[in-house]
Amino acid sequence: MDDPSVLTLLSRLGLAVVCGALLGWDREKRNKPAGLRTHMLVALGAAGFTVLGLEFVHTMAAHGEPGSVDMLRVIQGIIGGVGFLGAGAIIQARGEVIGMTTAAGIWVTAAIGIACGLGELAVAGLLTGAALVVLTVALWADRVIQRRLARQEEHD
């Protein structure tokens, strides 16, 4: 990566925050535990660590040590850290597992942040759009299925 301008860095980090906000708003309006701020911070943190990793790669290459930094390790670290956040969103109560969708949303939000940090803004936009479609369509489908099951139980 060539040394990016401040404007480039701001656009990458800014888009990460916006994309995180879009996913977070979906969770917020449904009164889920990890909402707007959490998703914004996950996306920003993932983008920030990715940008820092790229900067470190660039700095090491400039000093003649290009093999000493591996971006995949940076990304693995982000994913591992986000896994702890996701685990915190999942609870088991009365024999039910609650929070899986929120945890998955946090995971996808980190992927969006990584894409932003790498400068893959189209990928970040597509991931955000796809996640919003999945959240909306899946919620609708779940409601339809629940209504049909309830009607079926009434007739049985």
C-alpha positions as CSV (number, residue, x, y, z in Angstrom):
1,M,0.0,0.0,0.0
2,D,1.3,3.4,-0.9
3,D,1.3,5.9,2.0
4,P,-2.4,6.8,2.0
5,S,-3.5,10.4,2.4
6,V,-5.4,11.6,5.4
7,L,-8.5,11.9,3.2
8,T,-8.1,8.2,2.1
9,L,-7.8,7.1,5.8
10,L,-10.8,9.2,6.8
11,S,-12.9,7.8,4.0
12,R,-12.0,4.2,4.9
13,L,-12.7,4.7,8.6
14,G,-15.8,6.9,8.0
15,L,-17.4,4.3,5.7
16,A,-16.7,1.6,8.3
17,V,-18.6,3.7,10.9
18,V,-21.5,4.3,8.5
19,C,-21.8,0.7,7.5
20,G,-21.6,-0.4,11.2
21,A,-24.3,2.2,12.0
22,L,-26.6,0.7,9.3
23,L,-26.3,-2.8,10.8
24,G,-26.4,-1.5,14.3
25,W,-29.6,0.5,13.7
26,D,-31.3,-2.7,12.6
27,R,-30.4,-4.3,16.0
28,E,-31.1,-1.1,17.9
29,K,-34.7,-0.7,16.6
30,R,-35.3,-4.3,17.6
31,N,-34.1,-3.6,21.2
32,K,-31.2,-6.0,20.9
33,P,-28.2,-5.8,23.4
34,A,-25.6,-4.9,20.8
35,G,-26.9,-2.0,18.8
36,L,-25.9,1.1,17.1
37,R,-22.8,2.1,19.1
38,T,-21.5,-1.5,19.4
39,H,-21.7,-2.1,15.6
40,M,-20.1,1.3,14.8
41,L,-17.2,0.6,17.2
42,V,-16.7,-3.0,15.9
43,A,-16.5,-1.7,12.3
44,L,-14.3,1.2,13.3
45,G,-12.0,-1.0,15.3
46,A,-11.6,-3.6,12.6
47,A,-10.9,-1.0,10.0
48,G,-8.5,0.7,12.3
49,F,-6.5,-2.4,13.1
50,T,-6.5,-3.3,9.4
51,V,-5.2,0.2,8.4
52,L,-2.6,0.0,11.1
53,G,-1.5,-3.4,9.8
54,L,-1.2,-2.1,6.3
55,E,0.8,0.9,7.5
56,F,3.1,-1.4,9.4
57,V,3.6,-3.6,6.3
58,H,4.4,-0.5,4.3
59,T,6.9,0.8,6.9
60,M,8.6,-2.6,7.2
61,A,8.9,-2.9,3.4
62,A,10.4,0.6,3.3
63,H,13.1,-0.6,5.7
64,G,13.8,-3.7,3.7
65,E,12.0,-6.2,5.9
66,P,8.8,-7.0,3.9
67,G,8.5,-10.6,5.1
68,S,8.2,-9.7,8.8
69,V,4.5,-8.7,8.8
70,D,1.6,-10.9,7.7
71,M,-1.7,-9.2,7.1
72,L,-3.5,-12.5,7.5
73,R,-2.3,-12.6,11.1
74,V,-3.7,-9.1,11.7
75,I,-7.1,-10.2,10.3
76,Q,-7.0,-13.4,12.4
77,G,-6.4,-11.3,15.5
78,I,-9.4,-9.1,14.6
79,I,-11.6,-12.2,14.1
80,G,-10.5,-13.7,17.4
81,G,-11.2,-10.5,19.3
82,V,-14.6,-10.2,17.7
83,G,-15.4,-13.8,18.6
84,F,-15.2,-12.8,22.3
85,L,-17.7,-9.9,21.6
86,G,-20.0,-12.3,19.8
87,A,-19.8,-14.8,22.6
88,G,-20.8,-12.1,25.0
89,A,-23.9,-11.4,23.0
90,I,-25.1,-15.0,23.2
91,I,-27.0,-16.2,26.3
92,Q,-28.9,-19.3,27.2
93,A,-32.1,-18.8,29.1
94,R,-34.9,-21.2,29.8
95,G,-33.5,-23.8,27.4
96,E,-33.3,-21.2,24.5
97,V,-30.2,-19.8,22.9
98,I,-30.6,-16.0,22.5
99,G,-28.4,-13.6,20.7
100,M,-27.1,-15.7,17.8
101,T,-28.2,-13.2,15.2
102,T,-26.7,-10.3,17.1
103,A,-23.4,-12.2,17.4
104,A,-23.4,-13.0,13.7
105,G,-24.1,-9.4,13.0
106,I,-21.1,-8.4,15.0
107,W,-19.0,-10.9,13.1
108,V,-20.2,-9.5,9.7
109,T,-19.6,-6.0,10.9
110,A,-16.0,-6.9,11.6
111,A,-15.7,-8.2,8.1
112,I,-17.1,-5.0,6.7
113,G,-14.6,-3.0,8.8
114,I,-11.7,-5.1,7.5
115,A,-12.9,-4.5,3.9
116,C,-13.0,-0.8,4.6
117,G,-9.6,-0.8,6.1
118,L,-8.2,-2.7,3.1
119,G,-9.8,0.0,0.8
120,E,-12.2,-2.6,-0.6
121,L,-15.1,-0.1,-0.3
122,A,-17.3,-1.9,-2.9
123,V,-16.9,-5.2,-1.0
124,A,-17.9,-3.3,2.3
125,G,-20.9,-1.8,0.6
126,L,-22.0,-5.2,-0.8
127,L,-21.5,-6.9,2.5
128,T,-23.6,-4.2,4.3
129,G,-26.4,-4.4,1.7
130,A,-26.4,-8.2,1.8
131,A,-26.5,-8.3,5.6
132,L,-29.4,-5.8,5.7
133,V,-31.3,-7.9,3.2
134,V,-30.7,-11.1,5.2
135,L,-31.8,-9.5,8.4
136,T,-34.9,-8.1,6.8
137,V,-35.9,-11.1,4.8
138,A,-35.1,-13.6,7.5
139,L,-37.2,-11.7,10.0
140,W,-40.1,-11.6,7.6
141,A,-39.7,-15.3,6.8
142,D,-39.4,-16.2,10.5
143,R,-42.7,-14.4,11.2
144,V,-44.5,-16.1,8.3
145,I,-43.2,-19.5,9.5
146,Q,-44.3,-18.8,13.1
147,R,-47.8,-17.8,12.0
148,R,-48.1,-20.9,9.9
149,L,-46.9,-23.1,12.8
150,A,-49.4,-21.4,15.2
151,R,-52.3,-22.0,12.7
152,Q,-51.2,-25.6,12.3
153,E,-51.2,-26.2,16.1
154,E,-54.7,-24.7,16.3
155,H,-56.0,-27.2,13.7
156,D,-54.3,-30.2,15.3
